[in-house]
Amino acid sequence: MNLFKQGQNSLFVEEESYNWATPRTKTNRMLVYLSILFVMAGMLFGTLGL
């Protein structure tokens, strides 16, 4: 009597490829760099008390 079937697990079946991440463009990269720059500047001014 075979209680546990040796087969493919239904949780890990990957039949479709999902492309949720959009390709990075130059403007998206610049926006990320600018936001990191503003966060670092805010931390710097916050620690210096200016």
CHARMM-style PDB file with segment names, atoms N, HN, CA, C and O in Angstrom:
ATOM      1  N   MET     1       0.846  -1.180   0.000  1.00  0.00      PROA
ATOM      2  CA  MET     1       0.000   0.000   0.000  1.00  0.00      PROA
ATOM      3  C   MET     1       0.889   1.240   0.000  1.00  0.00      PROA
ATOM      4  O   MET     1       1.724   1.425   0.885  1.00  0.00      PROA
ATOM      5  N   ASN     2       0.698   2.059  -0.980  1.00  0.00      PROA
ATOM      6  HN  ASN     2       0.019   1.909  -1.699  1.00  0.00      PROA
ATOM      7  CA  ASN     2       1.556   3.235  -1.149  1.00  0.00      PROA
ATOM      8  C   ASN     2       0.813   4.477  -0.643  1.00  0.00      PROA
ATOM      9  O   ASN     2      -0.031   5.034  -1.344  1.00  0.00      PROA
ATOM     10  N   LEU     3       1.141   4.905   0.590  1.00  0.00      PROA
ATOM     11  HN  LEU     3       1.828   4.453   1.159  1.00  0.00      PROA
ATOM     12  CA  LEU     3       0.462   6.068   1.151  1.00  0.00      PROA
ATOM     13  C   LEU     3       1.070   7.381   0.655  1.00  0.00      PROA
ATOM     14  O   LEU     3       0.354   8.361   0.451  1.00  0.00      PROA
ATOM     15  N   PHE     4       2.368   7.398   0.464  1.00  0.00      PROA
ATOM     16  HN  PHE     4       2.950   6.602   0.630  1.00  0.00      PROA
ATOM     17  CA  PHE     4       3.056   8.617   0.052  1.00  0.00      PROA
ATOM     18  C   PHE     4       3.559   8.432  -1.373  1.00  0.00      PROA
ATOM     19  O   PHE     4       4.477   7.651  -1.622  1.00  0.00      PROA
ATOM     20  N   LYS     5       2.953   9.155  -2.296  1.00  0.00      PROA
ATOM     21  HN  LYS     5       2.208   9.790  -2.094  1.00  0.00      PROA
ATOM     22  CA  LYS     5       3.350   9.028  -3.694  1.00  0.00      PROA
ATOM     23  C   LYS     5       4.659   9.762  -3.937  1.00  0.00      PROA
ATOM     24  O   LYS     5       4.850  10.890  -3.483  1.00  0.00      PROA
ATOM     25  N   GLN     6       5.544   9.114  -4.651  1.00  0.00      PROA
ATOM     26  HN  GLN     6       5.389   8.198  -5.020  1.00  0.00      PROA
ATOM     27  CA  GLN     6       6.785   9.756  -5.050  1.00  0.00      PROA
ATOM     28  C   GLN     6       6.510  10.516  -6.340  1.00  0.00      PROA
ATOM     29  O   GLN     6       6.437   9.928  -7.419  1.00  0.00      PROA
ATOM     30  N   GLY     7       6.361  11.802  -6.216  1.00  0.00      PROA
ATOM     31  HN  GLY     7       6.420  12.280  -5.339  1.00  0.00      PROA
ATOM     32  CA  GLY     7       6.059  12.591  -7.403  1.00  0.00      PROA
ATOM     33  C   GLY     7       6.485  14.022  -7.200  1.00  0.00      PROA
ATOM     34  O   GLY     7       7.231  14.352  -6.278  1.00  0.00      PROA
ATOM     35  N   GLN     8       5.995  14.853  -8.076  1.00  0.00      PROA
ATOM     36  HN  GLN     8       5.389  14.585  -8.824  1.00  0.00      PROA
ATOM     37  CA  GLN     8       6.358  16.266  -8.005  1.00  0.00      PROA
ATOM     38  C   GLN     8       5.459  16.953  -6.996  1.00  0.00      PROA
ATOM     39  O   GLN     8       4.245  16.745  -6.978  1.00  0.00      PROA
ATOM     40  N   ASN     9       6.073  17.773  -6.156  1.00  0.00      PROA
ATOM     41  HN  ASN     9       7.058  17.942  -6.170  1.00  0.00      PROA
ATOM     42  CA  ASN     9       5.315  18.500  -5.160  1.00  0.00      PROA
ATOM     43  C   ASN     9       4.529  19.608  -5.846  1.00  0.00      PROA
ATOM     44  O   ASN     9       5.077  20.347  -6.664  1.00  0.00      PROA
ATOM     45  N   SER    10       3.256  19.723  -5.518  1.00  0.00      PROA
ATOM     46  HN  SER    10       2.811  19.123  -4.854  1.00  0.00      PROA
ATOM     47  CA  SER    10       2.414  20.704  -6.197  1.00  0.00      PROA
ATOM     48  C   SER    10       2.741  22.133  -5.779  1.00  0.00      PROA
ATOM     49  O   SER    10       2.366  23.078  -6.475  1.00  0.00      PROA
ATOM     50  N   LEU    11       3.434  22.307  -4.653  1.00  0.00      PROA
ATOM     51  HN  LEU    11       3.738  21.540  -4.088  1.00  0.00      PROA
ATOM     52  CA  LEU    11       3.792  23.659  -4.227  1.00  0.00      PROA
ATOM     53  C   LEU    11       4.918  24.242  -5.070  1.00  0.00      PROA
ATOM     54  O   LEU    11       5.015  25.463  -5.197  1.00  0.00      PROA
ATOM     55  N   PHE    12       5.745  23.425  -5.634  1.00  0.00      PROA
ATOM     56  HN  PHE    12       5.666  22.434  -5.531  1.00  0.00      PROA
ATOM     57  CA  PHE    12       6.922  23.900  -6.322  1.00  0.00      PROA
ATOM     58  C   PHE    12       6.854  23.695  -7.837  1.00  0.00      PROA
ATOM     59  O   PHE    12       7.884  23.651  -8.508  1.00  0.00      PROA
ATOM     60  N   VAL    13       5.649  23.571  -8.364  1.00  0.00      PROA
ATOM     61  HN  VAL    13       4.812  23.607  -7.819  1.00  0.00      PROA
ATOM     62  CA  VAL    13       5.505  23.439  -9.812  1.00  0.00      PROA
ATOM     63  C   VAL    13       5.598  24.828 -10.422  1.00  0.00      PROA
ATOM     64  O   VAL    13       4.819  25.720 -10.085  1.00  0.00      PROA
ATOM     65  N   GLU    14       6.545  25.001 -11.309  1.00  0.00      PROA
ATOM     66  HN  GLU    14       7.177  24.276 -11.583  1.00  0.00      PROA
ATOM     67  CA  GLU    14       6.760  26.308 -11.940  1.00  0.00      PROA
ATOM     68  C   GLU    14       6.560  26.140 -13.441  1.00  0.00      PROA
ATOM     69  O   GLU    14       7.495  25.840 -14.183  1.00  0.00      PROA
ATOM     70  N   GLU    15       5.317  26.343 -13.866  1.00  0.00      PROA
ATOM     71  HN  GLU    15       4.557  26.587 -13.264  1.00  0.00      PROA
ATOM     72  CA  GLU    15       5.035  26.194 -15.285  1.00  0.00      PROA
ATOM     73  C   GLU    15       5.102  27.529 -16.008  1.00  0.00      PROA
ATOM     74  O   GLU    15       5.489  27.592 -17.175  1.00  0.00      PROA
ATOM     75  N   GLU    16       4.725  28.592 -15.316  1.00  0.00      PROA
ATOM     76  HN  GLU    16       4.410  28.541 -14.369  1.00  0.00      PROA
ATOM     77  CA  GLU    16       4.735  29.910 -15.942  1.00  0.00      PROA
ATOM     78  C   GLU    16       5.912  30.705 -15.404  1.00  0.00      PROA
ATOM     79  O   GLU    16       6.294  30.582 -14.240  1.00  0.00      PROA
ATOM     80  N   SER    17       6.465  31.511 -16.269  1.00  0.00      PROA
ATOM     81  HN  SER    17       6.154  31.611 -17.214  1.00  0.00      PROA
ATOM     82  CA  SER    17       7.538  32.393 -15.815  1.00  0.00      PROA
ATOM     83  C   SER    17       6.940  33.759 -15.523  1.00  0.00      PROA
ATOM     84  O   SER    17       6.259  34.347 -16.363  1.00  0.00      PROA
ATOM     85  N   TYR    18       7.197  34.245 -14.345  1.00  0.00      PROA
ATOM     86  HN  TYR    18       7.750  33.767 -13.662  1.00  0.00      PROA
ATOM     87  CA  TYR    18       6.661  35.530 -13.925  1.00  0.00      PROA
ATOM     88  C   TYR    18       7.750  36.587 -14.055  1.00  0.00      PROA
ATOM     89  O   TYR    18       8.883  36.393 -13.614  1.00  0.00      PROA
ATOM     90  N   ASN    19       7.389  37.693 -14.661  1.00  0.00      PROA
ATOM     91  HN  ASN    19       6.469  37.850 -15.019  1.00  0.00      PROA
ATOM     92  CA  ASN    19       8.328  38.800 -14.813  1.00  0.00      PROA
ATOM     93  C   ASN    19       7.729  40.017 -14.119  1.00  0.00      PROA
ATOM     94  O   ASN    19       7.193  40.920 -14.761  1.00  0.00      PROA
ATOM     95  N   TRP    20       7.835  40.019 -12.782  1.00  0.00      PROA
ATOM     96  HN  TRP    20       8.271  39.285 -12.260  1.00  0.00      PROA
ATOM     97  CA  TRP    20       7.250  41.107 -12.011  1.00  0.00      PROA
ATOM     98  C   TRP    20       8.148  42.342 -12.005  1.00  0.00      PROA
ATOM     99  O   TRP    20       7.652  43.467 -11.941  1.00  0.00      PROA
ATOM    100  N   ALA    21       9.446  42.143 -12.069  1.00  0.00      PROA
ATOM    101  HN  ALA    21       9.848  41.229 -12.121  1.00  0.00      PROA
ATOM    102  CA  ALA    21      10.362  43.278 -12.010  1.00  0.00      PROA
ATOM    103  C   ALA    21      10.474  43.907 -13.391  1.00  0.00      PROA
ATOM    104  O   ALA    21      10.734  43.230 -14.386  1.00  0.00      PROA
ATOM    105  N   THR    22      10.274  45.206 -13.425  1.00  0.00      PROA
ATOM    106  HN  THR    22      10.063  45.756 -12.617  1.00  0.00      PROA
ATOM    107  CA  THR    22      10.422  45.900 -14.694  1.00  0.00      PROA
ATOM    108  C   THR    22      11.902  46.095 -14.989  1.00  0.00      PROA
ATOM    109  O   THR    22      12.701  46.205 -14.059  1.00  0.00      PROA
ATOM    110  N   PRO    23      12.275  46.139 -16.234  1.00  0.00      PROA
ATOM    111  CA  PRO    23      13.688  46.374 -16.538  1.00  0.00      PROA
ATOM    112  C   PRO    23      14.124  47.768 -16.099  1.00  0.00      PROA
ATOM    113  O   PRO    23      13.398  48.747 -16.274  1.00  0.00      PROA
ATOM    114  N   ARG    24      15.304  47.836 -15.533  1.00  0.00      PROA
ATOM    115  HN  ARG    24      15.894  47.041 -15.391  1.00  0.00      PROA
ATOM    116  CA  ARG    24      15.777  49.100 -14.991  1.00  0.00      PROA
ATOM    117  C   ARG    24      16.218  50.031 -16.112  1.00  0.00      PROA
ATOM    118  O   ARG    24      17.015  49.669 -16.978  1.00  0.00      PROA
ATOM    119  N   THR    25      15.688  51.210 -16.066  1.00  0.00      PROA
ATOM    120  HN  THR    25      15.041  51.504 -15.362  1.00  0.00      PROA
ATOM    121  CA  THR    25      16.073  52.210 -17.037  1.00  0.00      PROA
ATOM    122  C   THR    25      16.998  53.217 -16.364  1.00  0.00      PROA
ATOM    123  O   THR    25      17.241  53.155 -15.159  1.00  0.00      PROA
ATOM    124  N   LYS    26      17.496  54.127 -17.154  1.00  0.00      PROA
ATOM    125  HN  LYS    26      17.298  54.177 -18.133  1.00  0.00      PROA
ATOM    126  CA  LYS    26      18.434  55.112 -16.622  1.00  0.00      PROA
ATOM    127  C   LYS    26      17.750  56.048 -15.624  1.00  0.00      PROA
ATOM    128  O   LYS    26      18.350  56.427 -14.618  1.00  0.00      PROA
ATOM    129  N   THR    27      16.500  56.420 -15.897  1.00  0.00      PROA
ATOM    130  HN  THR    27      16.012  56.112 -16.714  1.00  0.00      PROA
ATOM    131  CA  THR    27      15.797  57.332 -14.996  1.00  0.00      PROA
ATOM    132  C   THR    27      15.482  56.660 -13.665  1.00  0.00      PROA
ATOM    133  O   THR    27      15.571  57.292 -12.613  1.00  0.00      PROA
ATOM    134  N   ASN    28      15.110  55.365 -13.707  1.00  0.00      PROA
ATOM    135  HN  ASN    28      15.038  54.851 -14.562  1.00  0.00      PROA
ATOM    136  CA  ASN    28      14.837  54.662 -12.457  1.00  0.00      PROA
ATOM    137  C   ASN    28      16.086  54.576 -11.601  1.00  0.00      PROA
ATOM    138  O   ASN    28      16.021  54.743 -10.383  1.00  0.00      PROA
ATOM    139  N   ARG    29      17.224  54.318 -12.231  1.00  0.00      PROA
ATOM    140  HN  ARG    29      17.277  54.182 -13.221  1.00  0.00      PROA
ATOM    141  CA  ARG    29      18.481  54.221 -11.495  1.00  0.00      PROA
ATOM    142  C   ARG    29      18.856  55.571 -10.883  1.00  0.00      PROA
ATOM    143  O   ARG    29      19.332  55.629  -9.749  1.00  0.00      PROA
ATOM    144  N   MET    30      18.643  56.648 -11.628  1.00  0.00      PROA
ATOM    145  HN  MET    30      18.257  56.601 -12.549  1.00  0.00      PROA
ATOM    146  CA  MET    30      18.955  57.979 -11.106  1.00  0.00      PROA
ATOM    147  C   MET    30      18.044  58.334  -9.938  1.00  0.00      PROA
ATOM    148  O   MET    30      18.489  58.970  -8.983  1.00  0.00      PROA
ATOM    149  N   LEU    31      16.770  57.931  -9.998  1.00  0.00      PROA
ATOM    150  HN  LEU    31      16.408  57.413 -10.774  1.00  0.00      PROA
ATOM    151  CA  LEU    31      15.861  58.195  -8.886  1.00  0.00      PROA
ATOM    152  C   LEU    31      16.277  57.430  -7.636  1.00  0.00      PROA
ATOM    153  O   LEU    31      16.158  57.947  -6.525  1.00  0.00      PROA
ATOM    154  N   VAL    32      16.758  56.213  -7.807  1.00  0.00      PROA
ATOM    155  HN  VAL    32      16.855  55.793  -8.710  1.00  0.00      PROA
ATOM    156  CA  VAL    32      17.231  55.431  -6.660  1.00  0.00      PROA
ATOM    157  C   VAL    32      18.455  56.096  -6.059  1.00  0.00      PROA
ATOM    158  O   VAL    32      18.553  56.220  -4.838  1.00  0.00      PROA
ATOM    159  N   TYR    33      19.398  56.530  -6.902  1.00  0.00      PROA
ATOM    160  HN  TYR    33      19.319  56.429  -7.894  1.00  0.00      PROA
ATOM    161  CA  TYR    33      20.605  57.187  -6.394  1.00  0.00      PROA
ATOM    162  C   TYR    33      20.271  58.497  -5.689  1.00  0.00      PROA
ATOM    163  O   TYR    33      20.860  58.806  -4.654  1.00  0.00      PROA
ATOM    164  N   LEU    34      19.331  59.271  -6.237  1.00  0.00      PROA
ATOM    165  HN  LEU    34      18.852  59.019  -7.078  1.00  0.00      PROA
ATOM    166  CA  LEU    34      18.954  60.530  -5.602  1.00  0.00      PROA
ATOM    167  C   LEU    34      18.274  60.300  -4.260  1.00  0.00      PROA
ATOM    168  O   LEU    34      18.512  61.046  -3.310  1.00  0.00      PROA
ATOM    169  N   SER    35      17.434  59.278  -4.170  1.00  0.00      PROA
ATOM    170  HN  SER    35      17.241  58.671  -4.941  1.00  0.00      PROA
ATOM    171  CA  SER    35      16.766  59.016  -2.894  1.00  0.00      PROA
ATOM    172  C   SER    35      17.769  58.558  -1.841  1.00  0.00      PROA
ATOM    173  O   SER    35      17.661  58.943  -0.677  1.00  0.00      PROA
ATOM    174  N   ILE    36      18.747  57.739  -2.236  1.00  0.00      PROA
ATOM    175  HN  ILE    36      18.835  57.426  -3.182  1.00  0.00      PROA
ATOM    176  CA  ILE    36      19.780  57.325  -1.287  1.00  0.00      PROA
ATOM    177  C   ILE    36      20.609  58.526  -0.852  1.00  0.00      PROA
ATOM    178  O   ILE    36      20.985  58.637   0.315  1.00  0.00      PROA
ATOM    179  N   LEU    37      20.894  59.429  -1.794  1.00  0.00      PROA
ATOM    180  HN  LEU    37      20.588  59.339  -2.742  1.00  0.00      PROA
ATOM    181  CA  LEU    37      21.666  60.635  -1.468  1.00  0.00      PROA
ATOM    182  C   LEU    37      20.924  61.508  -0.469  1.00  0.00      PROA
ATOM    183  O   LEU    37      21.529  62.022   0.472  1.00  0.00      PROA
ATOM    184  N   PHE    38      19.612  61.682  -0.662  1.00  0.00      PROA
ATOM    185  HN  PHE    38      19.121  61.265  -1.426  1.00  0.00      PROA
ATOM    186  CA  PHE    38      18.831  62.502   0.270  1.00  0.00      PROA
ATOM    187  C   PHE    38      18.736  61.855   1.645  1.00  0.00      PROA
ATOM    188  O   PHE    38      18.757  62.555   2.658  1.00  0.00      PROA
ATOM    189  N   VAL    39      18.632  60.547   1.694  1.00  0.00      PROA
ATOM    190  HN  VAL    39      18.615  59.979   0.871  1.00  0.00      PROA
ATOM    191  CA  VAL    39      18.583  59.864   2.987  1.00  0.00      PROA
ATOM    192  C   VAL    39      19.911  60.021   3.721  1.00  0.00      PROA
ATOM    193  O   VAL    39      19.932  60.276   4.925  1.00  0.00      PROA
ATOM    194  N   MET    40      21.015  59.869   2.999  1.00  0.00      PROA
ATOM    195  HN  MET    40      20.999  59.662   2.021  1.00  0.00      PROA
ATOM    196  CA  MET    40      22.330  60.031   3.624  1.00  0.00      PROA
ATOM    197  C   MET    40      22.549  61.466   4.077  1.00  0.00      PROA
ATOM    198  O   MET    40      23.112  61.692   5.148  1.00  0.00      PROA
ATOM    199  N   ALA    41      22.117  62.435   3.287  1.00  0.00      PROA
ATOM    200  HN  ALA    41      21.660  62.251   2.417  1.00  0.00      PROA
ATOM    201  CA  ALA    41      22.257  63.835   3.681  1.00  0.00      PROA
ATOM    202  C   ALA    41      21.403  64.134   4.911  1.00  0.00      PROA
ATOM    203  O   ALA    41      21.831  64.874   5.797  1.00  0.00      PROA
ATOM    204  N   GLY    42      20.209  63.570   4.971  1.00  0.00      PROA
ATOM    205  HN  GLY    42      19.862  62.969   4.252  1.00  0.00      PROA
ATOM    206  CA  GLY    42      19.360  63.773   6.143  1.00  0.00      PROA
ATOM    207  C   GLY    42      19.961  63.161   7.396  1.00  0.00      PROA
ATOM    208  O   GLY    42      19.877  63.747   8.476  1.00  0.00      PROA
ATOM    209  N   MET    43      20.567  61.987   7.262  1.00  0.00      PROA
ATOM    210  HN  MET    43      20.635  61.511   6.385  1.00  0.00      PROA
ATOM    211  CA  MET    43      21.222  61.378   8.420  1.00  0.00      PROA
ATOM    212  C   MET    43      22.429  62.195   8.858  1.00  0.00      PROA
ATOM    213  O   MET    43      22.680  62.346  10.053  1.00  0.00      PROA
ATOM    214  N   LEU    44      23.173  62.718   7.898  1.00  0.00      PROA
ATOM    215  HN  LEU    44      22.969  62.595   6.927  1.00  0.00      PROA
ATOM    216  CA  LEU    44      24.343  63.533   8.222  1.00  0.00      PROA
ATOM    217  C   LEU    44      23.939  64.811   8.950  1.00  0.00      PROA
ATOM    218  O   LEU    44      24.524  65.152   9.978  1.00  0.00      PROA
ATOM    219  N   PHE    45      22.944  65.517   8.423  1.00  0.00      PROA
ATOM    220  HN  PHE    45      22.469  65.240   7.588  1.00  0.00      PROA
ATOM    221  CA  PHE    45      22.496  66.747   9.071  1.00  0.00      PROA
ATOM    222  C   PHE    45      21.822  66.468  10.412  1.00  0.00      PROA
ATOM    223  O   PHE    45      21.868  67.297  11.320  1.00  0.00      PROA
ATOM    224  N   GLY    46      21.198  65.303  10.531  1.00  0.00      PROA
ATOM    225  HN  GLY    46      21.160  64.629   9.793  1.00  0.00      PROA
ATOM    226  CA  GLY    46      20.562  64.948  11.801  1.00  0.00      PROA
ATOM    227  C   GLY    46      21.586  64.656  12.883  1.00  0.00      PROA
ATOM    228  O   GLY    46      21.373  65.008  14.043  1.00  0.00      PROA
ATOM    229  N   THR    47      22.688  64.023  12.527  1.00  0.00      PROA
ATOM    230  HN  THR    47      22.861  63.737  11.584  1.00  0.00      PROA
ATOM    231  CA  THR    47      23.702  63.726  13.534  1.00  0.00      PROA
ATOM    232  C   THR    47      24.531  64.949  13.869  1.00  0.00      PROA
ATOM    233  O   THR    47      24.998  65.087  15.000  1.00  0.00      PROA
ATOM    234  N   LEU    48      24.726  65.848  12.897  1.00  0.00      PROA
ATOM    235  HN  LEU    48      24.347  65.736  11.979  1.00  0.00      PROA
ATOM    236  CA  LEU    48      25.501  67.060  13.168  1.00  0.00      PROA
ATOM    237  C   LEU    48      24.674  68.129  13.867  1.00  0.00      PROA
ATOM    238  O   LEU    48      25.230  69.033  14.489  1.00  0.00      PROA
ATOM    239  N   GLY    49      23.363  68.036  13.772  1.00  0.00      PROA
ATOM    240  HN  GLY    49      22.911  67.301  13.266  1.00  0.00      PROA
ATOM    241  CA  GLY    49      22.493  69.010  14.422  1.00  0.00      PROA
ATOM    242  C   GLY    49      22.457  70.323  13.688  1.00  0.00      PROA
ATOM    243  O   GLY    49      22.349  71.377  14.315  1.00  0.00      PROA
ATOM    244  N   LEU    50      22.545  70.290  12.380  1.00  0.00      PROA
ATOM    245  HN  LEU    50      22.633  69.434  11.870  1.00  0.00      PROA
ATOM    246  CA  LEU    50      22.497  71.536  11.592  1.00  0.00      PROA
ATOM    247  C   LEU    50      21.093  71.837  11.145  1.00  0.00      PROA
ATOM    248  OT1 LEU    50      20.862  72.843  10.474  1.00  0.00      PROA
TER     249      LEU     50
END
